[in-house]
Amino acid sequence: MQRTTAVLFFCISLLAPSAAFAQNATQEVANRQQELQNQLNAIQSQIAVQQQLLDTAQSQHQTLQTQIDAFNAEIKRTQLQIQAIDITIAQLSSNIGVHNQTLSALSSQLAAEKESLAQILRQTQVLDSYSAVSVALGSQDVSGFFSDLDAFASIKSALADSFNQIQQTSSSTEAEKEALQARLAEQEQLRTVAQLAKQAVQTQEQEKKQLLAETKGIEANYQKLIASNQRTAAQIRSEIFMLRGSAAIPFGTALTYAQAAEKATGTRAALTLGVLKQETNLGENLGTGSWRVDMSPNRDQPVFVYITQTLGLDPDKMPVSKKPYYGWGGAMGPGQFIPSTWVCYGGFVNMNTGDCTNAAGMNWNQYWKGPWQYVASQDRVRKLTGGNAPSNPWNARDAIMATAMLMADNGAAAQTPSAERLAALRYFAGWTHANNPAYAFYGDGVMEFAAQFQQDINQLNGS
């Protein structure tokens, strides 16, 4: 029995306080973070200056010089925003590195705890193979017998508490790591968008050079060129509005759907079209993915299978967005809804909880497994379109209505520039990250597209 106690104390000596492996970042990391933050603050100040220059140029009477000033300010602003995104990504990468180190240390600690627990369990089996009488007779004295039993029980309890603490700390750190990785994925996605926008602005710079060549720098020639470039209503109606994941539809048809959505939700038709155009331009490969490969296996795949089955569609033939190297894809249709978001718009509820948002607080992995059920009375899109049940995220009318609904849920129905821009940012980054300055480009892009569509709409209406 004395040998058993010694082994038990040896086992417990393997343990170390978990707090030692859950410390904050080192001072070196903290200094680097502060350095990056200072750089980011400086860039944000420069972006604000360029935005003010751009606003001033756009508010002035349209002249050749103001057009050039607007081009220059927009190009510079985009370049600065890309720098800001790069810095934010560096900050997140540093944080993820710290959490990876913590996780590694916690994993080693957890392994040591398991080995200690295994040794104690083996000693428990040895102890259980003797009767209380034989153990008592084998002890040097009665007090030693009870001391052995008390030590065993105490150490076993302490080890169990420590083991649980390490598990909790490991789970918490893993969750933090996943959250940081999700933010990094969003930042990388935004970086891709910003790079594409930079290319678009550089194209505008080429157009600026062409403009100067055509006008020879003379204001009168510029005004004549502007007048001759005004599109007619017939030209606008004949434009093709490309919706990712669906067949191209005429602009007039897309506008009809968006205007119906405006009446139903309060989201301006031009804004809805602006969101869809911004989403369409996110990348060439979006819409060519496979749900088996590109979609989150726990969160989205079970829901996706049920959605497609309910619609009578073959999940293997339906287009979804490809996953980038940093996260999951699987977005559906023109509005690029992920399955776990579409459920709350298309009328799908979890049969265990009767909701689409996990208000019951179930384990998320278990929640997404379902089972799921389509409930026509919960189909929000169908209620507004009056179409057939169930609503289809790949159908242009349903997708446009759902986009307008989500934008309205995000606050776009207020129809103020600030509310619409914020709603677009929430559409892209969620409510938590919408106010992050690094995401500004997406909101700016949507508003610029919306302004272009509004001009077309006004011209169609003769205003």
C-alpha positions in Angstrom: 0.0 0.0 0.0 2.8 2.4 0.7 4.1 1.7 -2.8 0.6 2.5 -4.2 0.6 5.9 -2.5 4.1 6.7 -3.8 3.0 5.8 -7.4 0.0 8.0 -7.0 2.1 11.0 -5.8 4.4 10.4 -8.7 1.5 10.5 -11.1 0.1 13.7 -9.7 3.6 15.3 -9.9 3.4 15.0 -13.7 0.7 17.6 -13.7 1.4 21.3 -14.1 -1.0 24.2 -13.7 -2.9 24.7 -16.9 -2.7 28.5 -16.4 0.9 28.3 -17.4 -0.1 27.3 -20.9 -2.9 29.8 -21.3 -0.9 33.0 -20.7 -1.4 36.1 -22.8 0.9 36.9 -25.7 4.5 37.6 -24.9 5.7 41.2 -24.7 7.4 40.8 -28.1 4.1 39.8 -29.6 2.3 42.7 -27.8 4.9 45.2 -29.1 4.4 43.9 -32.7 0.7 44.2 -32.4 1.0 47.8 -31.2 3.3 48.6 -34.1 0.8 47.1 -36.6 -2.0 49.0 -34.9 -0.1 52.3 -35.2 0.5 51.6 -38.9 -3.2 50.8 -39.4 -4.3 54.0 -37.6 -2.0 56.1 -39.8 -3.4 54.4 -43.0 -7.0 54.9 -41.8 -6.3 58.6 -41.4 -4.9 58.8 -45.0 -8.0 56.9 -46.3 -10.2 59.5 -44.6 -8.3 62.3 -46.4 -8.7 60.6 -49.8 -12.4 59.9 -49.1 -12.9 63.6 -48.4 -11.2 64.5 -51.6 -13.3 62.0 -53.5 -16.6 63.3 -51.9 -15.6 66.9 -52.8 -14.8 66.0 -56.4 -18.1 64.1 -56.8 -20.2 66.9 -55.3 -18.8 69.5 -57.6 -20.2 70.3 -61.1 -19.0 67.6 -63.5 -16.0 68.9 -65.3 -12.9 67.3 -66.8 -10.8 68.3 -63.8 -13.2 67.0 -61.2 -13.4 63.7 -63.0 -9.7 63.4 -63.0 -9.6 64.4 -59.3 -12.2 61.7 -58.6 -10.2 59.1 -60.4 -7.0 59.9 -58.6 -8.7 60.0 -55.1 -10.4 56.7 -55.7 -7.2 54.9 -56.9 -5.3 56.2 -53.9 -8.0 55.3 -51.5 -8.2 51.7 -52.8 -4.4 51.3 -52.5 -4.5 52.5 -48.9 -7.4 50.1 -48.1 -5.5 47.2 -49.5 -2.5 48.2 -47.2 -4.9 48.3 -44.2 -6.3 44.9 -45.0 -2.7 43.5 -45.2 -1.9 44.9 -41.8 -5.1 43.5 -40.3 -4.3 40.1 -41.7 -0.8 40.3 -40.1 -2.4 41.1 -36.8 -4.7 38.1 -37.0 -1.9 35.8 -38.1 0.1 36.8 -35.1 -2.8 36.1 -32.8 -3.5 32.7 -34.4 0.2 31.8 -33.9 0.0 32.6 -30.2 -3.1 30.5 -29.8 -1.6 27.6 -31.8 1.3 27.6 -29.3 -1.1 27.6 -26.4 -3.0 24.7 -28.0 0.1 22.7 -28.5 1.1 23.2 -24.9 -2.4 22.3 -23.7 -2.4 19.2 -25.8 0.9 18.0 -24.3 -0.5 18.8 -20.8 -3.7 16.9 -21.6 -1.7 13.9 -22.7 0.3 13.9 -19.5 -2.9 14.1 -17.5 -4.4 11.1 -19.4 -1.2 9.1 -18.7 -1.4 10.0 -15.0 -5.0 9.1 -14.9 -4.3 5.8 -16.6 -1.6 5.0 -14.0 -4.1 5.8 -11.2 -6.7 3.6 -12.8 -4.2 0.7 -13.0 -3.4 1.2 -9.3 -7.2 1.3 -8.6 -7.5 -2.1 -10.2 -4.6 -3.4 -8.1 -6.3 -2.0 -5.0 -9.7 -3.4 -5.9 -8.2 -6.9 -6.3 -7.7 -7.0 -2.5 -10.3 -7.1 0.2 -10.4 -4.4 2.8 -9.4 -7.0 5.4 -6.3 -8.1 3.4 -5.3 -4.5 2.7 -5.7 -3.7 6.4 -3.7 -6.8 7.4 -1.0 -5.8 4.9 -0.6 -2.3 6.4 1.9 -1.6 9.1 -0.8 -0.1 11.3 -4.4 1.0 11.1 -3.6 4.7 10.6 -1.4 3.8 7.6 -4.3 1.9 6.0 -6.7 4.8 6.2 -3.9 7.2 5.2 -3.4 5.2 2.0 -7.1 5.2 1.2 -7.5 8.9 1.9 -4.5 9.8 -0.2 -5.8 7.7 -3.1 -9.3 9.3 -2.9 -7.9 12.8 -2.6 -5.4 12.5 -5.4 -7.9 10.9 -7.7 -10.4 13.7 -7.1 -7.7 16.4 -7.6 -6.6 14.7 -10.8 -10.2 14.6 -12.1 -10.7 18.3 -11.4 -7.4 19.2 -13.1 -8.3 17.0 -16.1 -11.6 18.7 -16.5 -10.0 22.1 -16.3 -7.5 21.3 -19.0 -10.3 20.0 -21.2 -12.2 23.2 -20.7 -9.2 25.4 -21.4 -8.4 23.4 -24.5 -11.9 23.7 -25.8 -12.0 27.5 -25.1 -8.7 28.1 -26.8 -9.7 26.0 -29.8 -12.9 28.1 -30.1 -10.8 31.3 -30.0 -8.5 29.9 -32.6 -11.5 29.0 -34.9 -12.9 32.5 -34.4 -9.6 34.0 -35.4 -9.3 31.8 -38.4 -12.8 32.8 -39.5 -11.8 36.4 -39.2 -8.7 35.7 -41.2 -10.7 34.0 -43.8 -13.0 37.0 -44.1 -10.0 39.3 -44.3 -8.4 37.2 -47.0 -11.7 37.3 -48.9 -11.9 41.0 -48.6 -8.3 41.3 -49.8 -9.3 39.4 -52.9 -12.2 41.8 -53.4 -10.0 44.8 -52.9 -7.4 43.5 -55.4 -10.2 43.1 -58.0 -11.5 46.5 -57.2 -7.9 47.9 -57.6 -7.8 46.4 -61.0 -11.1 48.0 -61.9 -9.9 51.4 -60.7 -6.7 50.9 -62.7 -8.9 50.3 -65.7 -10.6 53.5 -64.9 -7.2 55.2 -64.9 -6.7 53.9 -68.4 -10.1 55.3 -69.3 -9.0 58.6 -67.8 -6.0 58.7 -70.1 -8.2 57.8 -73.0 -10.6 60.6 -72.0 -7.8 63.1 -71.9 -6.7 61.9 -75.3 -10.2 62.3 -76.8 -10.8 65.7 -75.3 -7.3 67.0 -75.7 -7.7 68.4 -72.2 -10.3 70.9 -73.4 -13.4 71.3 -71.2 -15.8 72.0 -74.1 -14.8 68.7 -75.8 -15.4 66.9 -72.5 -18.9 68.2 -72.1 -19.7 67.2 -75.7 -18.3 63.7 -75.0 -20.4 63.3 -71.8 -23.6 64.2 -73.7 -22.9 61.8 -76.5 -22.2 59.0 -74.1 -25.6 59.2 -72.4 -27.3 55.8 -72.8 -30.9 55.6 -74.0 -33.7 53.8 -72.2 -33.7 51.1 -74.9 -30.0 50.4 -74.4 -30.6 50.1 -70.7 -33.5 47.7 -71.1 -31.5 45.5 -73.5 -28.5 45.1 -71.1 -27.9 41.6 -69.7 -27.7 41.4 -65.9 -25.5 38.5 -65.0 -26.5 36.6 -61.9 -24.0 34.0 -60.7 -25.4 30.5 -60.4 -28.3 31.2 -62.7 -28.9 32.0 -66.4 -28.4 35.6 -67.5 -31.6 37.6 -67.4 -32.4 41.0 -69.0 -31.7 44.0 -66.8 -35.4 44.9 -67.1 -36.4 41.6 -65.6 -33.9 41.8 -62.8 -35.2 45.4 -62.1 -38.8 44.2 -62.1 -37.9 41.6 -59.4 -35.9 44.1 -57.4 -38.7 46.7 -57.5 -41.2 44.1 -56.3 -38.7 43.3 -53.5 -38.5 47.0 -52.7 -42.2 47.3 -52.2 -42.2 44.2 -50.0 -39.1 44.9 -47.9 -38.3 48.6 -48.2 -34.8 47.9 -49.6 -34.2 50.1 -52.6 -34.1 48.2 -55.9 -30.9 49.8 -56.9 -29.2 48.7 -53.7 -30.4 45.1 -54.1 -28.9 45.0 -57.6 -25.8 46.7 -56.3 -25.3 43.9 -53.8 -25.8 41.2 -56.4 -23.4 42.9 -58.8 -20.8 43.1 -56.1 -21.3 39.5 -55.2 -21.0 38.4 -58.8 -17.6 40.1 -59.2 -16.0 38.4 -56.3 -14.2 35.8 -58.4 -14.2 33.8 -61.6 -14.5 30.4 -59.9 -17.5 31.1 -57.7 -20.4 28.9 -58.5 -18.3 26.0 -59.8 -17.8 24.1 -56.5 -19.1 20.8 -55.1 -21.0 20.5 -51.9 -19.1 17.4 -51.0 -15.8 19.2 -51.2 -16.4 22.9 -50.7 -19.1 23.1 -48.1 -18.7 22.9 -44.3 -19.4 19.2 -43.4 -21.0 19.9 -40.0 -22.8 23.3 -40.5 -24.0 23.3 -44.1 -23.8 19.9 -45.7 -26.7 18.2 -43.8 -28.9 21.3 -44.4 -27.9 21.5 -48.1 -28.9 17.9 -48.7 -32.3 18.5 -47.2 -32.9 21.8 -49.1 -32.1 20.2 -52.4 -34.1 17.1 -51.7 -37.1 19.3 -50.7 -36.8 21.2 -54.0 -36.5 18.0 -56.0 -33.0 18.8 -57.1 -29.8 16.6 -57.3 -27.3 18.1 -54.8 -24.4 16.9 -56.9 -25.6 18.9 -59.9 -26.4 22.2 -58.1 -23.7 25.0 -58.4 -22.2 26.3 -55.2 -19.2 28.5 -54.6 -15.8 26.9 -54.3 -14.0 27.1 -51.0 -10.9 29.3 -50.9 -7.7 27.9 -49.3 -8.6 29.7 -46.0 -12.1 28.5 -45.3 -15.4 27.0 -46.5 -17.4 27.8 -49.6 -20.8 26.4 -50.5 -22.8 29.6 -51.1 -25.9 29.1 -53.2 -27.4 31.0 -56.1 -27.4 34.7 -57.2 -27.6 36.0 -53.6 -24.8 33.6 -52.4 -26.6 32.4 -49.4 -24.9 29.6 -47.4 -27.4 26.8 -46.5 -27.3 27.6 -42.8 -28.5 31.1 -43.6 -31.1 30.2 -46.2 -33.0 28.0 -43.7 -34.4 31.1 -42.0 -35.6 32.6 -45.3 -36.7 29.5 -47.1 -38.9 28.0 -44.3 -36.7 25.2 -42.9 -36.8 24.4 -39.2 -34.9 22.0 -36.9 -37.4 19.4 -35.7 -35.7 19.1 -32.4 -36.1 22.8 -31.5 -38.7 24.0 -33.9 -36.6 27.0 -35.0 -33.9 27.9 -37.6 -31.5 29.9 -35.3 -30.8 27.4 -32.5 -32.6 29.5 -29.9 -32.7 26.4 -27.7 -28.9 26.5 -27.4 -28.2 23.0 -28.5 -24.7 21.8 -29.3 -24.2 23.3 -32.7 -22.8 20.2 -34.5 -25.8 18.3 -33.3 -28.2 21.1 -34.2 -27.1 21.3 -37.8 -27.5 17.5 -38.2 -31.3 18.0 -37.8 -33.5 16.4 -38.7 -34.9 19.3 -40.8 -38.4 19.9 -42.0 -39.8 22.4 -44.6 -42.7 24.4 -43.1 -44.5 26.4 -45.7 -45.8 28.9 -43.1 -42.2 29.7 -42.2 -41.1 30.3 -45.8 -40.6 34.1 -45.6 -39.5 34.4 -49.3 -42.6 32.6 -50.6 -44.9 34.8 -48.4 -43.6 37.9 -50.3 -43.2 36.6 -53.8 -46.4 34.6 -53.8 -44.6 31.9 -55.7 -44.6 28.2 -55.4 -43.4 26.5 -52.3 -40.7 25.9 -51.3 -38.6 29.0 -52.3 -35.5 28.2 -54.3 -32.1 30.0 -53.7 -31.1 29.4 -57.4 -34.3 31.0 -58.7 -33.6 34.6 -59.8 -36.9 36.0 -58.3 -36.5 34.2 -55.0 -32.8 35.1 -54.8 -33.5 38.8 -55.4 -36.3 38.8 -52.9 -34.1 37.0 -50.3 -31.3 39.4 -50.8 -33.6 42.4 -50.3 -35.0 40.7 -47.2 -31.6 40.1 -45.7 -30.6 43.7 -46.5 -33.8 44.9 -44.8 -33.0 42.8 -41.8 -29.6 44.5 -41.7 -31.2 47.9 -41.6 -31.3 48.9 -45.3 -35.0 49.8 -45.2 -34.1 53.1 -43.6 -32.9 54.1 -47.1 -30.2 56.5 -45.9 -26.7 56.2 -47.3 -25.2 55.3 -43.9 -27.9 52.7 -43.2 -27.6 51.1 -46.6 -23.8 51.0 -46.5 -23.8 49.4 -43.1 -26.4 46.9 -44.2 -24.2 45.9 -47.1 -21.2 45.5 -44.7 -23.4 43.3 -42.5 -24.4 41.2 -45.6 -20.7 40.6 -46.2 -19.1 40.4 -42.8 -21.9 39.9 -40.4 -23.0 42.2 -37.6 -19.9 41.5 -35.4 -17.4 42.7 -38.0 -19.4 45.2 -40.1 -17.8 48.2 -38.4 -14.3 47.0 -39.0 -12.6 49.7 -41.1 -10.8 47.0 -43.1 -14.2 46.0 -44.6 -15.0 49.5 -45.8 -14.3 48.7 -49.4 -17.1 46.2 -49.8 -19.7 48.8 -48.5 -18.2 51.5 -50.8 -18.3 49.2 -53.8 -22.0 48.3 -53.2 -23.0 51.9 -52.8 -21.1 52.8 -56.1 -22.9 50.1 -58.0 -26.2 51.1 -56.4 -25.6 54.7 -57.6 -25.0 53.5 -61.1 -28.1 51.4 -61.1 -30.1 54.3 -59.7 -29.0 56.5 -62.6 -30.3 53.8 -65.0 -33.6 53.5 -63.1 -34.1 57.3 -63.1 -33.4 57.4 -66.8 -35.9 54.6 -67.4 -38.4 56.6 -65.4 -37.7 59.7 -67.4 -36.3 61.6 -64.3 
